[in-house]
Amino acid sequence: MTTAWGAPVLARFPEDPRDRLRAWDASDEYLLGHLDREEVPLDGTVVVVGDRWGALATALAAYRPTQITDSWLGQEATRANLARAGVEPGTVPLLTTQDPPPGRIDVLLVRVPKSLALLEDQLLRLAPAVHAGTVVVGTGMVKEIHTSTLNLFERIIGPTRTSLAEKKARLIFCTPDPELVRPAGPWPYSYRLPDGIGAVSGRTVVNHAGVFCADRLDIGTRFFLRHLPQPSSERPGLRVVDLGCGNGVVGTAVALADPRAEVLFVDESFQAVASAQATYRANGVPGHGEFRVGDGLTDVPDSSVDLVLSNPPFHSHQATSDATAWRMFTGALRALRPGGELRVVGNRHLGYHVKLRRLFGNSEVVASDRKFVVLRAVKR
């Protein structure tokens, strides 16, 4: 990526030579070009929010910006890209959405996230550190910036306007209003689960901002909860992984149904793992739960788990991709003990059965309806 501060070589994480998706887009270039053209002073505290693969933090590394992200993969990509650019470790502070933000912000750069709720939550958390002289610039592709996006900036930070579009990207300019009375944030948000979904029927679920379907139970998970494996007296205390756990409702259902089970909740989203932990605690589960932010099953030892449960995502930000699901499936094959089972739910059109047969040599339909299918594959 060519910028006024150099041409860093950038990659997504984990790096895959077959992946043709870039680690930056036109909105990153537009924002960096604006900072250079307008000679925006960057000698104060610079905060970069939602930097997807570290393009902004790497380009501006000389100014020691603080990056705030919800993505473990994005944070690891940033770390690798900074190292590739010769930046000393620790030069760019890498924070998560669960960490306290800086107490004062002089330049706030916001890469608009896919989730409007996550944007609202982050702006509310950062607003107390913004002052009248803070430069606030948002960026995103035209299809990512809506009237509701601008309304959030206006309601939480101050008067807001947008730029003309350039290469299908747009900038957001926001003037902080110190007198603005900000609304209270609704996050984390809790609600009661419906009946008829097994062990978690009528239980509480907790969602931090940005978690998929944070205000209701999505229909795919609802279907999955009705078709989870039943506890067996012949195999007590199974080691179970809720892979891509989201708010943790699937793993919590397993733990409630079998208190002897050891459940590992894994997601690459810091908000998701915090939600899973809150959901687990809210229901007073008597079993053993472990919560981990990371790249799927990468850190799980070979042949160490009995059951992997997953509702894999099929988008990487705005791009449709099966790369995440493929990594989840290959990771499950490695981590499962012989005789262990991977059980997944997905839209019928995704064709997960083909991938599972290729990897495991088998795939069985547990249940299906007009939209979803639950599949199981056993490690031989």
Buried (B, 14 or more C-beta within 10 A) or exposed (E): BEBEBEEBEBBBBBEEEEBEEEBBBBBBBBBBBBBEEEEEEBEEBBBBBBBBBBBBBBBBBEBBBBBBBBBBBBBBBBBBBBEBBEBEEEEBBBBBBEEEBBEEBBBBBBBBBBBBBBBBBBBBBBBEBBEEEBBBBBBBBBEBBEEEBBEBBBBBBBEBEBBEBBEEBBBBBBBBBEEBEEEEBBBBBEEEBBEEBBBBBEBBBBBBBBBBBBEEBBEBBBBBBEBBBEBEEEBEEBBBBBBBBBBBBBBBBBBBBBEBBBBBBBBBBBBBBBBBBBBBBBBEBEBBBEBBBBBBBEEBEEEBBBBBBBBBBBEBBEEEBBBBBBBBBBBBBBBBBEEBBBBBBBEEEBEBBEBBBEBBEEBBEBEBEEEBBBBBBBBE
